[in-house]
Amino acid sequence: MNLVLGVMYLLFPMTWFALMGWTGHAIGTIANVSMESGVKMSQDAGADGGRKVKGAAGAAISKGKSLK
């Protein structure tokens, strides 16, 4: 009987919390990977827009210099 009570009061809760911890870690890892890919797309779009503005500004400045 003591073995059954020991399992109920010690082993079951330890197993439960270990499973919940592992599940939380796995979900956190999935969320982190999905956020990284979403942020990467935004960073790439911002960098591309910056390059386009820089090219347009450079072209406008060089066009203005050639008219003089």
Biopython code that builds the backbone (N, CA, C, O; Angstrom):
import numpy as np
from Bio.PDB.StructureBuilder import StructureBuilder

atoms = [
    (1, "MET", "N", (0.821, -1.205, 0.000)),
    (1, "MET", "CA", (0.000, 0.000, 0.000)),
    (1, "MET", "C", (0.861, 1.264, 0.000)),
    (1, "MET", "O", (0.516, 2.255, -0.644)),
    (2, "ASN", "N", (1.984, 1.226, 0.725)),
    (2, "ASN", "CA", (2.864, 2.392, 0.752)),
    (2, "ASN", "C", (3.463, 2.676, -0.622)),
    (2, "ASN", "O", (3.681, 3.832, -0.982)),
    (3, "LEU", "N", (3.723, 1.630, -1.379)),
    (3, "LEU", "CA", (4.264, 1.813, -2.723)),
    (3, "LEU", "C", (3.245, 2.524, -3.614)),
    (3, "LEU", "O", (3.609, 3.415, -4.382)),
    (4, "VAL", "N", (2.010, 2.146, -3.519)),
    (4, "VAL", "CA", (0.958, 2.779, -4.314)),
    (4, "VAL", "C", (0.815, 4.246, -3.930)),
    (4, "VAL", "O", (0.700, 5.105, -4.805)),
    (5, "LEU", "N", (0.820, 4.542, -2.637)),
    (5, "LEU", "CA", (0.717, 5.936, -2.206)),
    (5, "LEU", "C", (1.935, 6.741, -2.637)),
    (5, "LEU", "O", (1.804, 7.899, -3.032)),
    (6, "GLY", "N", (3.113, 6.141, -2.565)),
    (6, "GLY", "CA", (4.326, 6.828, -3.013)),
    (6, "GLY", "C", (4.268, 7.174, -4.485)),
    (6, "GLY", "O", (4.660, 8.267, -4.895)),
    (7, "VAL", "N", (3.779, 6.241, -5.272)),
    (7, "VAL", "CA", (3.644, 6.496, -6.709)),
    (7, "VAL", "C", (2.617, 7.588, -6.952)),
    (7, "VAL", "O", (2.833, 8.470, -7.783)),
    (8, "MET", "N", (1.501, 7.537, -6.234)),
    (8, "MET", "CA", (0.444, 8.526, -6.443)),
    (8, "MET", "C", (0.878, 9.929, -6.034)),
    (8, "MET", "O", (0.551, 10.901, -6.714)),
    (9, "TYR", "N", (1.602, 10.040, -4.943)),
    (9, "TYR", "CA", (1.951, 11.360, -4.421)),
    (9, "TYR", "C", (3.276, 11.893, -4.952)),
    (9, "TYR", "O", (3.518, 13.098, -4.884)),
    (10, "LEU", "N", (4.127, 11.040, -5.472)),
    (10, "LEU", "CA", (5.431, 11.498, -5.954)),
    (10, "LEU", "C", (5.612, 11.304, -7.458)),
    (10, "LEU", "O", (5.901, 12.260, -8.177)),
    (11, "LEU", "N", (5.446, 10.095, -7.926)),
    (11, "LEU", "CA", (5.761, 9.801, -9.320)),
    (11, "LEU", "C", (4.762, 10.421, -10.299)),
    (11, "LEU", "O", (5.171, 10.974, -11.320)),
    (12, "PHE", "N", (3.476, 10.340, -10.012)),
    (12, "PHE", "CA", (2.482, 10.926, -10.911)),
    (12, "PHE", "C", (2.652, 12.441, -11.065)),
    (12, "PHE", "O", (2.663, 12.934, -12.192)),
    (13, "PRO", "N", (2.785, 13.194, -9.963)),
    (13, "PRO", "CA", (2.983, 14.640, -10.140)),
    (13, "PRO", "C", (4.290, 14.991, -10.843)),
    (13, "PRO", "O", (4.330, 15.918, -11.652)),
    (14, "MET", "N", (5.365, 14.251, -10.537)),
    (14, "MET", "CA", (6.636, 14.526, -11.217)),
    (14, "MET", "C", (6.506, 14.280, -12.716)),
    (14, "MET", "O", (7.011, 15.059, -13.524)),
    (15, "THR", "N", (5.835, 13.206, -13.082)),
    (15, "THR", "CA", (5.630, 12.904, -14.498)),
    (15, "THR", "C", (4.755, 13.964, -15.162)),
    (15, "THR", "O", (5.034, 14.393, -16.282)),
    (16, "TRP", "N", (3.709, 14.381, -14.475)),
    (16, "TRP", "CA", (2.797, 15.393, -15.011)),
    (16, "TRP", "C", (3.529, 16.710, -15.276)),
    (16, "TRP", "O", (3.403, 17.285, -16.357)),
    (17, "PHE", "N", (4.293, 17.185, -14.290)),
    (17, "PHE", "CA", (4.997, 18.451, -14.460)),
    (17, "PHE", "C", (6.110, 18.345, -15.497)),
    (17, "PHE", "O", (6.388, 19.314, -16.205)),
    (18, "ALA", "N", (6.745, 17.188, -15.594)),
    (18, "ALA", "CA", (7.758, 17.002, -16.633)),
    (18, "ALA", "C", (7.123, 17.063, -18.018)),
    (18, "ALA", "O", (7.674, 17.685, -18.927)),
    (19, "LEU", "N", (5.974, 16.426, -18.183)),
    (19, "LEU", "CA", (5.279, 16.469, -19.473)),
    (19, "LEU", "C", (4.814, 17.882, -19.818)),
    (19, "LEU", "O", (4.926, 18.313, -20.965)),
    (20, "MET", "N", (4.298, 18.598, -18.830)),
    (20, "MET", "CA", (3.851, 19.972, -19.077)),
    (20, "MET", "C", (5.042, 20.880, -19.420)),
    (20, "MET", "O", (4.933, 21.750, -20.284)),
    (21, "GLY", "N", (6.167, 20.673, -18.746)),
    (21, "GLY", "CA", (7.362, 21.459, -19.051)),
    (21, "GLY", "C", (7.882, 21.181, -20.447)),
    (21, "GLY", "O", (8.250, 22.105, -21.173)),
    (22, "TRP", "N", (7.915, 19.904, -20.826)),
    (22, "TRP", "CA", (8.384, 19.546, -22.153)),
    (22, "TRP", "C", (7.455, 20.113, -23.227)),
    (22, "TRP", "O", (7.918, 20.613, -24.252)),
    (23, "THR", "N", (6.152, 20.034, -22.991)),
    (23, "THR", "CA", (5.177, 20.567, -23.942)),
    (23, "THR", "C", (5.328, 22.077, -24.086)),
    (23, "THR", "O", (5.287, 22.605, -25.197)),
    (24, "GLY", "N", (5.502, 22.767, -22.973)),
    (24, "GLY", "CA", (5.699, 24.215, -23.028)),
    (24, "GLY", "C", (6.958, 24.593, -23.777)),
    (24, "GLY", "O", (6.967, 25.558, -24.541)),
    (25, "HIS", "N", (8.016, 23.839, -23.563)),
    (25, "HIS", "CA", (9.268, 24.110, -24.278)),
    (25, "HIS", "C", (9.095, 23.882, -25.775)),
    (25, "HIS", "O", (9.579, 24.674, -26.583)),
    (26, "ALA", "N", (8.410, 22.808, -26.149)),
    (26, "ALA", "CA", (8.189, 22.515, -27.564)),
    (26, "ALA", "C", (7.329, 23.591, -28.223)),
    (26, "ALA", "O", (7.617, 24.014, -29.343)),
    (27, "ILE", "N", (6.288, 24.032, -27.543)),
    (27, "ILE", "CA", (5.428, 25.086, -28.096)),
    (27, "ILE", "C", (6.200, 26.397, -28.208)),
    (27, "ILE", "O", (6.045, 27.128, -29.187)),
    (28, "GLY", "N", (7.024, 26.696, -27.217)),
    (28, "GLY", "CA", (7.843, 27.904, -27.275)),
    (28, "GLY", "C", (8.827, 27.875, -28.427)),
    (28, "GLY", "O", (9.053, 28.894, -29.079)),
    (29, "THR", "N", (9.411, 26.719, -28.683)),
    (29, "THR", "CA", (10.338, 26.587, -29.805)),
    (29, "THR", "C", (9.620, 26.793, -31.133)),
    (29, "THR", "O", (10.142, 27.463, -32.024)),
    (30, "ILE", "N", (8.441, 26.227, -31.268)),
    (30, "ILE", "CA", (7.655, 26.402, -32.496)),
    (30, "ILE", "C", (7.290, 27.871, -32.692)),
    (30, "ILE", "O", (7.382, 28.392, -33.803)),
    (31, "ALA", "N", (6.878, 28.536, -31.623)),
    (31, "ALA", "CA", (6.524, 29.955, -31.716)),
    (31, "ALA", "C", (7.742, 30.789, -32.089)),
    (31, "ALA", "O", (7.632, 31.730, -32.876)),
    (32, "ASN", "N", (8.896, 30.454, -31.533)),
    (32, "ASN", "CA", (10.115, 31.202, -31.830)),
    (32, "ASN", "C", (10.509, 31.051, -33.296)),
    (32, "ASN", "O", (10.874, 32.033, -33.943)),
    (33, "VAL", "N", (10.440, 29.852, -33.815)),
    (33, "VAL", "CA", (10.800, 29.620, -35.218)),
    (33, "VAL", "C", (9.837, 30.356, -36.148)),
    (33, "VAL", "O", (10.265, 30.951, -37.137)),
    (34, "SER", "N", (8.548, 30.320, -35.838)),
    (34, "SER", "CA", (7.583, 31.002, -36.704)),
    (34, "SER", "C", (7.750, 32.516, -36.633)),
    (34, "SER", "O", (7.580, 33.199, -37.643)),
    (35, "MET", "N", (8.078, 33.049, -35.467)),
    (35, "MET", "CA", (8.300, 34.492, -35.352)),
    (35, "MET", "C", (9.563, 34.911, -36.095)),
    (35, "MET", "O", (9.593, 35.979, -36.707)),
    (36, "GLU", "N", (10.609, 34.083, -36.051)),
    (36, "GLU", "CA", (11.840, 34.417, -36.767)),
    (36, "GLU", "C", (11.592, 34.507, -38.263)),
    (36, "GLU", "O", (12.094, 35.424, -38.913)),
    (37, "SER", "N", (10.835, 33.580, -38.820)),
    (37, "SER", "CA", (10.578, 33.617, -40.259)),
    (37, "SER", "C", (9.699, 34.812, -40.624)),
    (37, "SER", "O", (9.896, 35.413, -41.680)),
    (38, "GLY", "N", (8.739, 35.168, -39.779)),
    (38, "GLY", "CA", (7.903, 36.336, -40.043)),
    (38, "GLY", "C", (8.682, 37.632, -39.957)),
    (38, "GLY", "O", (8.476, 38.538, -40.765)),
    (39, "VAL", "N", (9.568, 37.728, -38.990)),
    (39, "VAL", "CA", (10.392, 38.927, -38.833)),
    (39, "VAL", "C", (11.377, 39.039, -39.984)),
    (39, "VAL", "O", (11.657, 40.142, -40.454)),
    (40, "LYS", "N", (11.906, 37.909, -40.445)),
    (40, "LYS", "CA", (12.859, 37.929, -41.555)),
    (40, "LYS", "C", (12.205, 38.496, -42.809)),
    (40, "LYS", "O", (12.840, 39.249, -43.548)),
    (41, "MET", "N", (10.954, 38.148, -43.059)),
    (41, "MET", "CA", (10.259, 38.679, -44.229)),
    (41, "MET", "C", (10.106, 40.193, -44.120)),
    (41, "MET", "O", (10.281, 40.901, -45.112)),
    (42, "SER", "N", (9.785, 40.697, -42.940)),
    (42, "SER", "CA", (9.639, 42.139, -42.750)),
    (42, "SER", "C", (10.975, 42.848, -42.905)),
    (42, "SER", "O", (11.045, 43.922, -43.502)),
    (43, "GLN", "N", (12.033, 42.253, -42.371)),
    (43, "GLN", "CA", (13.356, 42.856, -42.498)),
    (43, "GLN", "C", (13.792, 42.911, -43.957)),
    (43, "GLN", "O", (14.351, 43.913, -44.404)),
    (44, "ASP", "N", (13.538, 41.845, -44.692)),
    (44, "ASP", "CA", (13.902, 41.833, -46.112)),
    (44, "ASP", "C", (13.115, 42.881, -46.896)),
    (44, "ASP", "O", (13.668, 43.546, -47.773)),
    (45, "ALA", "N", (11.834, 43.030, -46.585)),
    (45, "ALA", "CA", (11.016, 44.027, -47.275)),
    (45, "ALA", "C", (11.506, 45.439, -46.962)),
    (45, "ALA", "O", (11.570, 46.286, -47.853)),
    (46, "GLY", "N", (11.849, 45.693, -45.716)),
    (46, "GLY", "CA", (12.368, 47.009, -45.339)),
    (46, "GLY", "C", (13.704, 47.304, -45.994)),
    (46, "GLY", "O", (13.945, 48.426, -46.441)),
    (47, "ALA", "N", (14.573, 46.306, -46.054)),
    (47, "ALA", "CA", (15.873, 46.497, -46.695)),
    (47, "ALA", "C", (15.709, 46.747, -48.189)),
    (47, "ALA", "O", (16.411, 47.584, -48.758)),
    (48, "ASP", "N", (14.790, 46.030, -48.829)),
    (48, "ASP", "CA", (14.543, 46.223, -50.256)),
    (48, "ASP", "C", (13.996, 47.625, -50.526)),
    (48, "ASP", "O", (14.409, 48.283, -51.481)),
    (49, "GLY", "N", (13.073, 48.074, -49.689)),
    (49, "GLY", "CA", (12.539, 49.434, -49.848)),
    (49, "GLY", "C", (13.620, 50.485, -49.655)),
    (49, "GLY", "O", (13.653, 51.482, -50.377)),
    (50, "GLY", "N", (14.496, 50.272, -48.695)),
    (50, "GLY", "CA", (15.602, 51.206, -48.469)),
    (50, "GLY", "C", (16.540, 51.279, -49.661)),
    (50, "GLY", "O", (17.002, 52.358, -50.033)),
    (51, "ARG", "N", (16.820, 50.119, -50.263)),
    (51, "ARG", "CA", (17.688, 50.110, -51.448)),
    (51, "ARG", "C", (17.035, 50.849, -52.615)),
    (51, "ARG", "O", (17.712, 51.561, -53.357)),
    (52, "LYS", "N", (15.723, 50.681, -52.778)),
    (52, "LYS", "CA", (15.024, 51.371, -53.870)),
    (52, "LYS", "C", (15.037, 52.880, -53.665)),
    (52, "LYS", "O", (15.257, 53.635, -54.612)),
    (53, "VAL", "N", (14.802, 53.322, -52.433)),
    (53, "VAL", "CA", (14.812, 54.763, -52.147)),
    (53, "VAL", "C", (16.210, 55.327, -52.344)),
    (53, "VAL", "O", (16.377, 56.417, -52.892)),
    (54, "LYS", "N", (17.216, 54.580, -51.895)),
    (54, "LYS", "CA", (18.596, 55.043, -52.055)),
    (54, "LYS", "C", (18.962, 55.155, -53.535)),
    (54, "LYS", "O", (19.619, 56.112, -53.946)),
    (55, "GLY", "N", (18.534, 54.176, -54.334)),
    (55, "GLY", "CA", (18.809, 54.230, -55.771)),
    (55, "GLY", "C", (18.083, 55.380, -56.446)),
    (55, "GLY", "O", (18.646, 56.056, -57.307)),
    (56, "ALA", "N", (16.820, 55.607, -56.052)),
    (56, "ALA", "CA", (16.059, 56.707, -56.650)),
    (56, "ALA", "C", (16.648, 58.050, -56.256)),
    (56, "ALA", "O", (16.736, 58.958, -57.083)),
    (57, "ALA", "N", (17.052, 58.183, -54.998)),
    (57, "ALA", "CA", (17.645, 59.446, -54.553)),
    (57, "ALA", "C", (18.982, 59.684, -55.241)),
    (57, "ALA", "O", (19.293, 60.808, -55.635)),
    (58, "GLY", "N", (19.767, 58.628, -55.384)),
    (58, "GLY", "CA", (21.048, 58.762, -56.081)),
    (58, "GLY", "C", (20.857, 59.145, -57.538)),
    (58, "GLY", "O", (21.611, 59.958, -58.073)),
    (59, "ALA", "N", (19.854, 58.565, -58.182)),
    (59, "ALA", "CA", (19.582, 58.899, -59.583)),
    (59, "ALA", "C", (19.112, 60.339, -59.715)),
    (59, "ALA", "O", (19.497, 61.033, -60.656)),
    (60, "ALA", "N", (18.279, 60.798, -58.777)),
    (60, "ALA", "CA", (17.790, 62.179, -58.834)),
    (60, "ALA", "C", (18.930, 63.160, -58.604)),
    (60, "ALA", "O", (18.995, 64.203, -59.256)),
    (61, "ILE", "N", (19.823, 62.834, -57.687)),
    (61, "ILE", "CA", (20.954, 63.730, -57.412)),
    (61, "ILE", "C", (21.904, 63.763, -58.598)),
    (61, "ILE", "O", (22.356, 64.835, -58.999)),
    (62, "SER", "N", (22.213, 62.595, -59.167)),
    (62, "SER", "CA", (23.138, 62.577, -60.304)),
    (62, "SER", "C", (22.502, 63.217, -61.540)),
    (62, "SER", "O", (23.210, 63.815, -62.350)),
    (63, "LYS", "N", (21.195, 63.104, -61.696)),
    (63, "LYS", "CA", (20.513, 63.748, -62.818)),
    (63, "LYS", "C", (20.578, 65.265, -62.661)),
    (63, "LYS", "O", (20.775, 65.982, -63.642)),
    (64, "GLY", "N", (20.418, 65.749, -61.454)),
    (64, "GLY", "CA", (20.505, 67.182, -61.204)),
    (64, "GLY", "C", (21.909, 67.717, -61.449)),
    (64, "GLY", "O", (22.063, 68.849, -61.906)),
    (65, "LYS", "N", (22.925, 66.933, -61.156)),
    (65, "LYS", "CA", (24.309, 67.361, -61.371)),
    (65, "LYS", "C", (24.640, 67.424, -62.856)),
    (65, "LYS", "O", (25.394, 68.297, -63.287)),
    (66, "SER", "N", (24.079, 66.500, -63.646)),
    (66, "SER", "CA", (24.412, 66.482, -65.068)),
    (66, "SER", "C", (23.731, 67.619, -65.835)),
    (66, "SER", "O", (24.168, 67.948, -66.938)),
    (67, "LEU", "N", (22.673, 68.230, -65.284)),
    (67, "LEU", "CA", (21.995, 69.322, -65.965)),
    (67, "LEU", "C", (22.770, 70.630, -65.873)),
    (67, "LEU", "O", (22.553, 71.533, -66.681)),
    (68, "LYS", "N", (23.650, 70.744, -64.922)),
    (68, "LYS", "CA", (24.373, 72.012, -64.743)),
    (68, "LYS", "C", (25.407, 72.247, -65.786)),
    (68, "LYS", "O", (26.089, 73.272, -65.759)),
]
sb = StructureBuilder()
sb.init_structure("model")
sb.init_model(0)
sb.init_chain("A")
sb.init_seg("    ")
for serial, (resi, resn, name, xyz) in enumerate(atoms, 1):
    if name == "N":
        sb.init_residue(resn, " ", resi, " ")
    sb.init_atom(name, np.array(xyz, "f"), 0.0, 1.0, " ", f" {name:<3s}", serial, name[0])
structure = sb.get_structure()
